[in-house]
Amino acid sequence: AAGDRWRACEKLAYQVRQDDEQQETGGEHVSDVTSAEVMWVYKWQQETGGEHVSDVTSAEVMWVYKWQQEDDDIHGPFSSSQMQEWVDMDYFKDGIWVRKVGEGNREFYNSKRIDFSLYVD
């Protein structure tokens, strides 16, 4: 789980770096990373020594979740394989609300409608 969390951080940090580079050259955003995700990445980088992380090679989809649709508290990001593992363990028995990382302010969907195994490398 810690490795999945680390890879999630790396992937999100890579997306933030891409956006930063595009803005510096006058280009548009590459991804739909939210400002909350950007702040989370910068906080994570400070906690890990402030270093930029390596480029991400995994194409596995990353997810954030919240327990209730009306909650403001968002957890993640987590890999598709981690999310599937939790589903298999019946951790989300009553379902949670999920969305892919980088989808900005799009709505969250009930996890019972998502087959996370389809998104695993």
Summary of the structure (lengths in Angstrom):
residues: 121
radius of gyration: 14.6
end to end distance: 16.3
largest distance: 46.6
contacts: 312
relative contact order: 0.19
helix: 43%
strand: 15%
